[in-house]
Amino acid sequence: MTDTIETLQARMEAAVRALDFEQASRVRDMISLIRGGATVTEAERADLSGVERQRPGAMGLGTNRQQVTAPEGWKPPAKPDPMTAGRSSRKGRRKQ
């Protein structure tokens, strides 16, 4: 499997040098599928035409938002009462 991935990486680099970026992206996706557990034949047959990669800033660590915004209609939960927090309802009872 490692030899296959190395061979595919060489094909991808050759496609980039030839400025064939579409072929390079197809080979990159095949490498991702193989690393994910697909066989070589499954990766070659896979139709990735409708698959879109996540854009930077769409979500997660690369987000461009400065602050998280709550969904519309969301209300924060009530804060716990510090006088009753952590107390058991069976105060004084021992297990026999």
ChimeraX attribute file (.defattr): number of C-alpha atoms within 10 A of each C-alpha:
attribute: neighborCount
match mode: 1-to-1
recipient: residues
	/A:1	10
	/A:2	9
	/A:3	8
	/A:4	12
	/A:5	18
	/A:6	12
	/A:7	13
	/A:8	17
	/A:9	17
	/A:10	13
	/A:11	16
	/A:12	22
	/A:13	17
	/A:14	14
	/A:15	17
	/A:16	15
	/A:17	11
	/A:18	11
	/A:19	11
	/A:20	13
	/A:21	14
	/A:22	12
	/A:23	16
	/A:24	21
	/A:25	14
	/A:26	17
	/A:27	22
	/A:28	17
	/A:29	18
	/A:30	25
	/A:31	22
	/A:32	14
	/A:33	17
	/A:34	19
	/A:35	13
	/A:36	10
	/A:37	10
	/A:38	15
	/A:39	14
	/A:40	16
	/A:41	10
	/A:42	13
	/A:43	20
	/A:44	16
	/A:45	10
	/A:46	13
	/A:47	10
	/A:48	11
	/A:49	7
	/A:50	6
	/A:51	8
	/A:52	7
	/A:53	7
	/A:54	8
	/A:55	9
	/A:56	11
	/A:57	11
	/A:58	11
	/A:59	11
	/A:60	8
	/A:61	8
	/A:62	10
	/A:63	13
	/A:64	11
	/A:65	10
	/A:66	6
	/A:67	7
	/A:68	7
	/A:69	7
	/A:70	9
	/A:71	7
	/A:72	6
	/A:73	5
	/A:74	7
	/A:75	8
	/A:76	6
	/A:77	6
	/A:78	6
	/A:79	6
	/A:80	9
	/A:81	8
	/A:82	8
	/A:83	7
	/A:84	9
	/A:85	8
	/A:86	9
	/A:87	9
	/A:88	8
	/A:89	8
	/A:90	7
	/A:91	7
	/A:92	6
	/A:93	7
	/A:94	6
	/A:95	3
	/A:96	3
